[in-house]
Amino acid sequence: MSSRLPGFHAMPIRERLRAIARLCGLAPEETRILESGDGLSLDQVDTMIENALGILPLPMGVATNFQINHHDYLVPMSIEEPSVIASASNAAKIVRRAGGFRADASKRRMVGQIQVVNCPDFVESRERVINQADELLNLANQSQPNMKARGGGALEIEARLLNHDVGDGTREMLIVQVIIDTQDAMGANVIDTMMEVIAPVVEQITEGTVYLRILSNYADRSVAYAQCAIPPQLLETARFSGEEVRDRIVTAYAFAEADVYRAVTHNKGIMNGIDAVAVSTGNDWRAIEAAAHAYATRSGRYRPMSRWLVGADGELVGSLELPMSVGIIGGAIGSNPAVGVALKILQVTKATELAQIMVAVGLAQNLAALRALVTEGIQKGHMALHNRAYRDLPMEAGHQHRDHTESK
C-alpha cells in the first residue's frame, strides 16, 4: 500500500472514504461507522463516563504521503481544526521526496509509584525495600499473569527518599517505584492494580504508611524518536530559495530555543499532530501532552521539543524525541468501534510502531508550521482553510473564532 494518493484531497468525501476502504480492506460495516459517525451508542457511552448525556462527534481525516522507515502509512487524525491534516500531508510529501522519516522507539517501560510516609527510619526502610525487591516483583506479576506470560510485567524496583517543605514543615517520604513493561497496552489500569496489590506489603517492609499508589504519566523510559534530512531545493517557494527557507526555519527554531513564549506555541503545533493521532487511536492524549511538556523542561527550563539544524551537506535536519506512552489494545481502544477502524487503516502491529508514527507526525506538523511562518505567513494557508471550513455555518456558530496562533 502506498500513502502517496495524488488528488485525494480534491475527491468528494464519499469517494475518499471508498478509496480508503479499498486500500485498507475495510468491511462495509466498518465503512458505515466512519460514514455515519454512530460508532458509539448512548448505552455504550453511559458505561464509559459518568452523567452521560450524549455523543460529541469529531471529524476524522487521513494524512497521506507518510513514509517512515521505508514503510508507507495512511495516518488517521481526529481534530476539529482546519489545516492540520493538510499541513501534515504536505510536509510528509516533502520529507518523502528526501527519503522519508527515520524513527525508532525504546522498549516499553512505565513507572508505578508508591508514596510511603511516617517511616521510623527512612534510610533503613529504603534498604529493606531494595533487599526485598524480588518478593515485591513476584507479587506484582502474580496480579497480572497474562502480561507476564506475554513477556511483560514488573521488571525492577527502585526506592528514593524525598524531602519537601510545604510551608508548615518538611515532609519526608520514601517513594517506591516499579518499572513495568506493559507490552502493547497503554497500561494505566495494569500499573494501578499492581501498585494496589503490593502497597500493603510495602507498608510491612517499611513500617511506614502508604498514601498514594498510582502510575506516573511521565513516560521518560518509553521514548520515541523521529528524524528527517531535507535537501534545500525541496524547500524552495516562489519567493524564496531553498537555502533561504532552510536558514529561516533554523532561525525560527532558535527563537523558540531562546524564548518561552515562542517555545510554547512551537510545541503546541507539534502536539496538534500527535494529539490528533492519539484521539483517532483511542489513546490518552492528556497523558501524552503532560509527559511531552514535562520532557521539554528536562534541561531545567522549558524548551522546544524539536530541533532544526543545518547538516554537514547543507541539508535541513529536523529531529523530535518525546515520551510516548501509547497502546493498541485495552481501555478506550476496545470500547469505541471507530478506533478499531482507525487502527485498521493505520495497519500497526506494535505499540512501539504507533509511537514512532506519532512522533513523525509531530515533526511533520512542526516542519509545515515553520515553513509557512517563515515564508507566506500563517494567514494565507491556515486562515483560508479556516474560513472555508466555517463559511457555511450560521453566524453565531461560524464567527465564534478562536485565537489561532499556530495550527500547523
Buried (B, 14 or more C-beta within 10 A) or exposed (E): EEBEBEEBEEEEEEEBBBBBBEBBEBEEEBBBBBEEBEBBEEEBBEEEEEEEEEBEBEBBBBBBBBBBBEBBBBBBBBBEBBBBBBBBBBBBBBBBBBEBBBBBBBEBBBBBBBBBBBBEEBEEBBEBBBEBBEBBBEBBBBBBEEBBEEEBBBBEBBBEBEEEEEEEEEEEBBBBBBBBBBBBBBBBBBBBBBBBBBBEBBBEBBBBEBEEBBBBBBBBBBBBBBBBBBBBBBBBBEEBEBBBBBBBBBEBBBBBBEEEEBBBBBBBBBBBBBBBBBBBBBBBBEBBBBBBBBBBEEEEEBBBBBBBBBEEEEBBBBBBBBBBBBBBEBBBBEBBBBBBBBBBBBBBEEBBBBBBBBBBBBBBBBBBBBBBBBBBEBEEBBBEBBEEBBEEEEEEEEEEEEEBEBBB
